[in-house]
Amino acid sequence: MGNYKPSIKQYVVTVKAIKSSQFGRLGICAVYVDPYNDTTRKYTTIEKQHTDIGGNGTTILYPKNLQLDQTALSQLLNTTETTNPFVQYIGNSSSIAFSQLNQTLVNHSIQVFDPFSNSDNCSDLMTETQLTISQNIIIKESFEIMVKRLMHQLDTEPAFKELAPFFQNKLSLHLRMRSYHKHFYKFARTSVWLKDYGVHLMISRVIYSQKGKKGDPQISLLYTQLYDTNWQELTNTDLLVSMQDITGEYKLEKLQFPRFLPMPFYYNPKLTKGRWYGPEDARIMLVKNQLDMEEPVVIYNSYHRQIANHTTTGKTDGSVELNFEFYRSMFVGWPFRYQLGKSNTDGFVDDRFDNVKFTRVAELKIHNQTRASIEKNWTPFVDPSERDPEDKSLYIVYQWDKLRILKCDISNLVTDDGFIHYSACRFKQDTKHDEVEKVGPIRGGTELIPTIINNKQLWVGFLRAHIDKCGCGKAMYRPNMVVLQKTDMGTFQVAYLSSYISFNIPVPGWKTHEIQCGKRDPNVLIPNGISNWEVATIDGIERDVLTMTLSAADEDNILMDIHGLKTVIKNLITNQKHGNEFNSDSVQMKCVVAYSIEFCRAYVDRMKQILEEKISSQSASTIQTMKRTDESLNQILSKYDTPSTSLPNSKQASSYIRSEPILAHNKHAKDIYNSIPWSGAESVYDSNLRMIVDSKPKPINDPASIAYKKRNPTKNEKLAMARDISLDYKVNKPQGGKNKDTDDDGFREMYRERLLGPSMLLNHSSTSVDFVEMLAGNKINAKIDQTTGKFETDDMQKVRGVE
């Protein structure tokens, strides 16, 4: 009788379901929901030694190759050993933990396609192989620590102070109400292994939404954390690193972790509509610097401003008017280097930031080519064979379909105006045709890791295929393994590319976790980065382990290991069916997309099967609630609708309801139960009542009356409408255009100024209403004859009414 319980009980069940799964996102703050309470999943841990966000770390970790004793370090950093103990890393350089070599592994089938066949048949290009993967682990987060750290940096660090308006003085409220999960979203985590410190340096994208909507953030920041080999977060640790100062000199400096990176980017807190400020899609990787040391660099895209042109104002002082254009471009950043100011992202000098230190960044700009309005989804890698001793160049796969590769100079920045310097990128390999190429479905994912297998120079990584409307929501994203190869001629080719890979990772719905294929939502599993790929020798047997990070639904951050990947790639090369002569990558790409679409369809069928199994045990009201949640479920749910005219087991349901205690003492509930349900037919009594009501015409001033709607407006109403239209016309602006977002905010400001005066001169509180009331009163009193107490004109008497 589960389907026929009283509606009040069904309502309670529905509320409980919402409370457990959605209150954390809705930000109702009545109940705090732990986002890591799924007992079926495995999580990392957080070291609970965090005591003072604003103080020094409890541990100062310095590298094993630094030959200084603790006394010298204390003098250098002007600190004492008792309050800040120094710890020098003395472990080995390997990132592989013992637990990784003893974890439970499973085989995972994938389809790999090569370009070495002349056939157009995908089955001829396809090889099915097995990956050996571990259980995926969700990285547990402490949003409380993160928000406290942000508050501290906003208060104390000049690079963050001007960002405070984005958060509207609500961070303390978020902490008290524990509603930070509603406004902060943390994903796209990627890390590198710092072998001299024995820690993983991880970087994440953190977005903040004022309205609590993941799809409507106002700002994006980069958050850095430290993890040990067992992926336990070190929450209060300082790293002693060699920082390159603004002069180019290297100096020892301690950086506290976790922390937000002081990345320079253009922003305007007053104009946020349609603008996503800050770095996005960051990827971190290691390069060799001029000291022959490994140094992390971050490749990301960001919204920025540049001078388009300038015109003279005609004034005698020779002043000029600057005209700016806005772009989303690719950048490279050095977390262990500084720059002064942020003119390279703002397009002009702002004296507020002249003496402020930011992370050093440079735009990756294609040389001798007009800057595109949007650049993103680039895939970075380095060529170790070109080191001398540093990595002077960064390679970028600009486009995977019809392979296009850039080579960017990161050691010698150039300038066009003597003011802003950038990294000049030139096409190393370009197969672009005359027609304009659209971005294909195969796009950037992780960075590419170099390796040599069978004397071939290879780069291995994981891309993401973006396929629209394949059956699961608006779009589906999944990883695709790629092997890039350098030929004897020095050119690059995609040797192997897989179709979609699931890695056995459950993907929640993008908005509502329970709805995986919402009609308007993407279904997202994106590879972010390769944390490490190393070889361990056990009992004389070499075994390589690759650790990668992924994001599910732009929320869950996931770790997963792949064992023996080098063996898989070696077998692909050794057992190549069609030789090594490269044919064309166009068929290869088409086959990858086709098989990925089949994966999407199979995924949808499986989701429908699971959904139907769940729905079969749900009540009718719960089904109706689910239908309202997402209209794409209607087709599946319609078969579970209960007909209104014939209820099976109605006697059983009636008996159940009659036994409810509420009917014994609640007359209203009892009357409802005893009333006869409407059958759809109209009784004689109801028909007579309806005819009586319809026989009387509705009043002319009834808003629902047709006559009222069609009556002609009076002269005073016409005059009032004319004034409104005239005001709108004067302050209105053309719709659309390049500056639409700016115009929207400017239009509101102009409208306020027309009505109440400039907003900067008015108090934005309730006193603004009092001010307008006082102004109106003064206008009325000015028309009164002070000797008689009456209005000067007869028509003004109507304001008060005739005495």
N, C-alpha and C positions, 0 to 999 in steps of 0.2 A: 504493500500500500504506500510505498514511498512517493509515488507520483501524485498522491491525493491527500497529502498532509495539509493542514490548514495553511492558508497563505501567509499567516503571521510567522509560522515556523519556517516557511520557505524564505521569507524576507530576512529572518535572523541568520539563516545559513548563508544567504547571499552577502549580507553585511560582514559576516565573519570571514568569508573568502576575500572580500575586498580589503578588509582590515589587515589580513596577513600578507597580502601580495602587493598592495598598491598604496597603503598609507604612507610608506616611506617616500614614495615618489610624489604623491599628492601634497605632501608637506602639511598635512592636517595637524601634526604635532601632538595629537591626542595620545598616540602610542608610538614609541620608537621601534623601528623594525631593523633588526640586524640583517644586512644584505648578505652575510656569509653564514646563514643558518641552514643551508642545505646539507643534511647529513650524508647524502649520497656522493658528495664531491670531496675532493682533497684540497687542502689549502696550505700555503706557506705560513711561516710564523713571523712574529714581530718581537724583537728584543725589548722588553719593558724596562729600559734604564733611563727613559726620558724624564728629566726633572725640571730643567730650566731652559725654556725656548730661547730666551735672550742671552743666556750665559755661554761660557765656553763649553766645548764638548768634554765629556768625562774621560775621553781617550783621544790622544793625538797620535795618529798612525803615520809613521814615515817609512819610506822605501828601504829595502834591504841593501841597495847599492849606495846609500848615503852614508859617508864616513864621518859622522859627527857624534860625539857623546852627548848625554842628556844635559850636562852642565852647559855645553856650548849652545845647544838648542834652546835652553831656557833663557840664556842671555840674548840670543838672536831674536827670540819672540817676546822678550820682556815679560816672562811669566815664571812661575815657580813650579817645581816638580810635584810638590805636594797637592796642589789644586788641579794640575793638569798632567797626569802621568803620560809619559811618552812610551809608545810601543813600536818597536821596529819589527817589521815582518821578516821572519826567518824561514818561512815555509818554502815549498817548491813552487815552480812557476805554473804548474798545471791547475786548471780550473775544474777538473773532474773530481767529484767527491766519491768516496767509497760507496755511499748509498746509491749513486747512479749506476754503479756496476752490478748492483745486486737487486735492482728493482724488477718487478714483473713486466715482461715484454709480450707484445702480441704482433702478429703479422698483419699488414694492412696493404691490400691490393691497390695498385694504381696503373693507369694506362699512359704510356709514354710514346710520343710521336717524334720521328726523326725526318730530316729533309733529304735523305739520300736515295729516295726511290723516284722513278719517273712516273709511277702510277698515280692516278687521281683517286684511287680507292683508299679510304682511310684505314681499312683493315690491313692493307699492305704496309702502311707506315707505322702501325701501332704495335707496341710490344708491351705485354702485361708483365709486371714485376711486383715484387713484394718489398715493402718497407717494414723494418722492425722498429716499432714505436713503443714508448712508455705510456703510462697513464698520464693524462693531462692534469695539471695542478693549477688552481686559481690562486693568483697572488693576492694575499690578504692585505687590505689597506687600512690605515688609520686616518680617516678624514679629520678627526679632531686634532691630531698633531699637525696635519697639513694646514688647516685653517689657522691654528695658532701661529704657525711659522709665517704664514702670509701676513697676519696682523702685525707681527713683529717687524717684518721687512718693510711693510707700508709705513710704519712709525719711525723706523731708524735708518733706512737706506735711501739715499737721494734718488737712486734709479727707480724706486717704486712709489715715491710719495705722490707723484702726479697721477698715479693710477687709482688713487683712493675713491674718486667720484664714481667709478664703475660699480663699486660695492655698496654705495648708498648708506654707509654707516650701519650696515646690517650684519656684519660678521659676528659681532658679540651676540646678537639675537640668535643667529644660526647655531652658535655654540650652546647657548642656554636652552634652546628648544630642540636641539639635536636635529635640526632640519637641513643640515649641510648636504645630505644625500639628494635633496630635492634641487639644489642650486648648483652643486659642483659635480662634474662628470670627469672621470680620470681614465684615460685609455691610451692606445697607441704606444705602449711601453716597449722600449728597446734598450739594450745594454751592451757594454763591452767589458771584457775581463782585464783589469789592471794587474798584470802579473807581478809587478814589483811591490804591490800593496796587499795582494791576496784578497781582493774584493771585486765584486761586480759593480760597476758604475751604471746605474739605470736612469734613463730619462723618460718622462711621461708627459703627455699633453693633458693639461687641466683646463677645462672650459667652465665659465661661470655664466649662468642664465639668471637675470634679475626676476623673470617671471616663472622660473622653475620649469622651463621647457628645453629639453635636450636639443631640439631642432632650432632653437632661437637663442644662441649664446651671444653675449656682447664682447667677450674678451677671451683670449686663449693665452696661457702661460706654459712655461716648461719647468717641470719639477724634477729635481735630481735626488736620488737616494743611493745608499750603499747596502750591499748584501754580501754575506759570506758565501763560502762554497756550498753550504746547505740551503741557500736561499732564505736565511734568517736575516731580517732587516736590522741594520745597525742604526738606531734612531738618534744617537747623540755622540757622534764621532767626528773628529776633525781630521782632514787629510792635509799633510804637509806636502805641498806641491811646488814645483818650479814654475812660477807664473811669469809670462812675458809682459812687462810693463808697457806703458804707452811709448816709451823711448826705444823699445825693442830689446831691452836688457831682461835677463832672466833673474828673478829673485824668489827666495823661499817665502811662501805665504801659506797660512793655514786657512782652509775652507771648511766651514761647519756643514754637516749634513744631518738630516735632509734640508734642502734649501731650494728656493726658486731661482732660476738663472736670471741675471739682470740683462735680458735680451733687449736690444734697441729695436723699436718698431714705431711706426706712425700711428697716432690715435687721436681721437677727439671725443671725449666723453659726452659732449652735447649732441653729437650726431652718431647715433648707433644703429638706426634703422637700415637693414640690408648690408651692414658692414661688419665683418668678422675681423676684429683687430687681433694682432699677435701672431706668433709662429704656429704653423700647422704642419701635420704629417712629418714630424721630425724623425730622422734616422741618424743614429750615432754609429761611428766606425773609427778604427784606429789608423793613423798614418805615422810615418816616421818624420820627425822634425829635424832641424839643422843640427841639433845636438845628438843625433842618432838615437833618439828616445821615442818610444811610442807615445803618441798624443791623441786624445779624442777630438774629433770634429763632428759637427752636427750639420746635416743637410736638411733644409726645410723650405717651405714656401710661406710668404707673408705679404699682407696688404701694405703697400707703401706709396709714397707720394714723390713725384719728381717734377722739376720745372719743365713745362712744355715750351714756353716762349715768354718774352717780356716786351712790353710796349712803354714808350715814354709818356709821361703824363702831360707834357707841355708846360709844366711849371718851371720857373726860373731856377729852382734849386737842382734841376737835373734829375729828379726822382723818376723811378720807373715802376710800372705795375707788373707783378709777376703772375703768370698764368700756369696753374698746376694741372697735371694729369695724374690719375690714380691707377695702379697696377697691382696684380698679384703675381709676384715673381719668385724665382728660386734664389736661395741664399746659402752661404756656407758660414758657419760660426765656429769659433775656437773657445771652448769653455775655460781654458787655462791661459787666455790672453785678454788684454784690456784695450779699450779705445776710449777717447774722450768725446762726449757728445754723441748725437745721433743724426747728424746732418745727412749721412749716407742713406738713411731711411725716410727722413722727413723732407729731403730735397732742398733744405735751406737751414741756415744756422738759427738756432733758438737759444738765446742767452740764458734761459733757465737751465740748460743742460751743458753749458760750455765746460764746466769743471766737474761733470758727473762721469764716473767710470761705468762703462757698460761692457758686456761681453763683446769681443771683437767680431765683427761680421763683414761680409762682402757679398754683393750681388753677383750671381752667376749669370752673366749676360752674354748672349751670342754676339760675337764681334761683327761689326759692319752689317748689322741687321736691325731693323726697326723693332723696338721692344714690343712684344705681344702683350695684350691686355691681361691674359691669364697664362701662366706657366706652372705646371704641377706634374706629379707622378713621374718624376725622373728617378732613374735607378743608378746609384753611384757604385764605383769600384776603383781600385788602384791596381797598377801593374808593378809588382815587386821587382821585375827585371830592370826597371828604369830608375831605381833608387840610386842616388849618388850624393851623399848617403840618405838624403831626405826624399820624400815624395813631393816632387815639384808640381805634379799634375794630378788632377782628379778626372777620371773618366766617367761619363754619364751616358747611359742608354736613354736617348731622347725619345725613341719610338721603337717598339718591338715589332709591330707589323711593318714590313719593308724596313729592315733594321737601319737605324740612324744612330750614330754614336758621336758624342762630343768629347773633346779633350780641353779641360779648363786649367789654366795656369793659376795655381794658388800660392806660389812663392813670390811672384812679381805682379802686383796689382797695377792696373793701368787707369788712365783718366782721359776723358774727352774735353773737360773744361778746366783742368787744373785744380779742381775742387773736390769732386767725389770720385773715389777710386773703386774699381770693380775687378772681378776676375774675368778675363777675356776667354770665352769658350769658342772654339772653332771645330767644325765638323771633321772628325777623323775618318768617318765612314758615312756616306750619304747616298742612299738609293732613292731619294725623293724624285717623284715624277713632276711633270709640269703642272698638273692639276693640284688643287689644294687638298691636302690629306686631312681627314678627320682622325681624331684620336680613336684608336681601335679598342676593342673590349679587353685586350691583354694589356695590363698596365703595371706600373711599378709596385713593388711590395717591399721586400727586405733589400739590404745592400747585397752585393755579390762578394763571396769569399773566394780568394784565389787558392788553387791547388794544382798539383801536377800528378796525373795518373796516366800510366802507359806512355810516358814521355810526351804527353800532350799538356799544353798550358790551358787550364780550364778555370772557369769561375762558376760557382754554384750558388743559387739563391732560390727564393720563392716569390713569385709574382702573384697578382690577383687578377682574376677575370671578372669583369663587370658586365653582366648580361641583363638587359632590361626585359621585363615582362615575360619571363620564361615560364610563369605559372605560380611562382611563389612571391607574392607581393609586387612592389614596384620594381625591384631589382634584386639580384642575388650576387653576393661576393663570396668567393672561395679561393683558397691558395692553389697555385700551379707551380710545380717544381720546374726549374730551368737550369740547363747546363750550357754556358756560353763557351765557345772554343775559339782560340786564336790559331789561324792557319799558318802554313809555312810562308805565305806571302805577306804576313803581317796584318791580314784583315780578320774580321770577327764574323762568326756565324752561330746561329742557334742550333746546337747539336741535338739537344733533346728538350722537349717541353711536354709536360703532362697535362691531362685534363683536370677537372676539379678534384680536389682531395678533401675529404671530410675530417681525417685524423680522429674519427670517433668522438668528436667534440660536440656536445649538445649546444645548440644556438638558441638563446631565448628570443622572444619577439622584441622588435626595436623600441616600441612604445609600451606595450603590455606584454610581459614575459610569457603569459600563457598563450598568446596568439602569435605563432611563428611566421605565418604568411599573411599578415595584415595587408589589405588591398593597397593602402597608400604608404606602406612601410617597406624599407629594404630589409632583406635577410642577410646579415653581415657576419662573416668570419674572415678577418684580414690578417695576413702575416705582417708583423711589424719589423722584426730584426732577428739576426742570428747572434746570440750571446757569445757563443764559443763553438769551435769545432776542433777537437784535439784527439790525439791518439794515445791510448793507454795500453801498456803491455802487461798481460796477466798470464802467468805460467808460460811465458815465452810466446804468447799469441797476441798479436796487435789487434786492438779493437778501438775503432773511432766512435766518438760520441758527439753529436751535434745538438745543441740546445737552442731552441727558438722560442720567440714570444709571439703571441697572437692576441687579437682583440675580438670579442664576440659581442655583437649588438652595440658597439661603441661604449661598452661598459666593462665587462669582465676582462681582466688581463690574465692571460693563460701562459703557462710554461709547459714545454713538451720536449722530450728527447727522441732523437732518431739514432739508432745504433747501426753501425756497419754501412753507412751510406756510401763510403768510398768503394766498398766491395760491390754494391749495386751498380754504381757508375762504371766500374771496371768491367763488370760483366756485360753491360750494355755496349761498351766499346769493343770488347773482345768478340762478342756474338753478333756484331753488326751484320744484318742480313743482306744489305745492298752495297757493301763496300763503303769507302769514305769519300766518294766524289759527291760534292754538294750540288744539289739540283735546284730547288726553289723552296723558300720558306712560306710562300703563299698558301700552298696546299696544306702544309703542316699547321699553319695558324687556323685555317678553316676547319680542319679536323679537330683541333683542340676545342674550338668553340662549339662544334656540333656535338661532341661527346660531353661537353660541359652542360649543354642544354638538356641532353638526355639525363644527366645526373640531376638537374633541377626538377625535371618532370618526375623522376623516380622518387625524389625527396618529397614532392607534393603528394604523390600517391601514398607514401608512407605516413605523412602527416594526417591525411584524410582518414586513413585506417585507424590511427591512434585516436584521432578526435572522435570518430564514430563509436569507438569502444568506450570512451569516456562519457559521451553524450547519452549512450543507451542506459546509463544508470542515473542520469540526472532528472530533476523534476521539470515540469512544464514551464514554471516561472523562471527557472535558471536558464533554460533554453532560450526563452524570450529575451532575457538579459544579455546573453551571449550574442544573439542576433543583432541587438541594438549596438553592441560594442563594435562589431565589424560586419558590414553588409556583405562581405565576400563569403561569410559563413552560411548565408541564407540557403544556398543550394544544398548544402550538406544537412543543415538543421531542419529543413522543411519536412523531411520524412518523419521527424519526431514530433511535429505539431499534433496536439490532441484535438480532435474534432469537438466543436462546441455542442453539437446536438446529440452525440452518442458517447457516453462515458462508460468504458468497460469497468466492471467492479464498482459501479456507482453506489450500490447498497453498502459495500464494504467501506467506501469512503465516507458515506453519510453516517454510518455507525461510528466511525472513527471521530468525526467532527462532533457528533452528539455527546460524546464522552468527555469533551473538553471542559475543564472546570470553569472557564471564563463564561460559559453560557448560563451557569447557575446563579451568578450574581451580577451580570451585566445585561440589563434589559435591551440596550441598543444592539449588542451582539446577538442576543437571542432573537430579536425582531428580524435582523438581517438573515439569520439562519432559517427562520420560519417562512420568510417571504418566498414566493414562487418565482423562479428565474424566468426572465423574459424569453419567450419562444421565438421572437421575431415577427409575430403577428400583432396587429393593432386591434385592441378590444373596441366594442361599441362605445363604451364610456370615453375612452381616449379619443376616438374619432369625433364624438360630439364636442368635447372640450377643445380640440384643435380647431374645429370649424368656428366655434364661438370666438376664439382668440383671433383667428384670421379675419373675421368679419369686421373687426375694428381697425381703422387705419392708424398707422403709427404717427406719433406727433412729428410735425415738420422739423423740429429742432433735434430730433433723434439722430445721433451720428450714424446709426445704421440705416437710416432712411435714404432711399434713392433720391427722393426729392431734395433732401438736405444736401446731398453730395452735388446735385446738379444746379443748385440755386446760384444766382449771380452774386459775386462779392460786392459789398458796398464801396463807396468812394474812399472811405477811410481805410478799408482793408486793401484796396488797390494801391493806395498811397504807401501803406506800410510795406507791401510786397515790393513795390518799386524801389523803396529805400534799401531793402535787403539785397535785391538783385544788383543795384548800383554799387553797394558796398562790396559785395562779392566780386563784381567785375573789376573794381579798382585794385583790389589786393590780390586777385587771383593770378595764376601763372599758367603757361602752356603745360599740358600734361606730357609725361615721358621726358625723353632727352637724357643726356649724359649726367646731368646734375639733379636728377629727380629726387634722390634722397635728401640732398642739401636743400632743395626747393621745398620739400614737405615740411622740414623743420623751420625753414625761413618763413613759409606761409603762415604757420601757426604763430610765430613771433610777430609777423606783420599784422595779423588779425588782432592779437592781443593789444598791440600798439595802437591800432586804429580805435579800439573800443575803450581801453583803459589807460593808454599811454605806454611807454616802453616798460617792459617787464622788469628791467633792472632798477627802475625807480619805484616799483610797487612792492609791497610786502606780500609774499606768496602765502599768507595765512588767511584766517577768517576776517582779519581787519580789512582786507581788500574789499569785501562786500560792504563793510561799514563806510569805507571811503567813497564808494560809488553812491551809497545811500545819502551820505552827507553832501556830495556834489549835486545830486538831484534835488535835495532839499534847498540848497542854496539857490539853485536856478528858479525853483518855485517861489521862494521868498522874495526874489528880486522883482517878481511881477506884482507884488502886493503893495498897495498904497499904505504907507505906514501911518498916515493920519486917520484913515477910515477903517483900515483892517480888511479892505476888500481888494479884489484883483482890479488891475487897471483896465482890462478889457472884459466884455461880457462873456466871451466864449471861454475864458479861463475859469469862470464860476463853476463850470461843469466838472472841474477837477475835484472840487469839494462837494458839489451838489448845491442846489439852490436852497437858501435858508427860508 
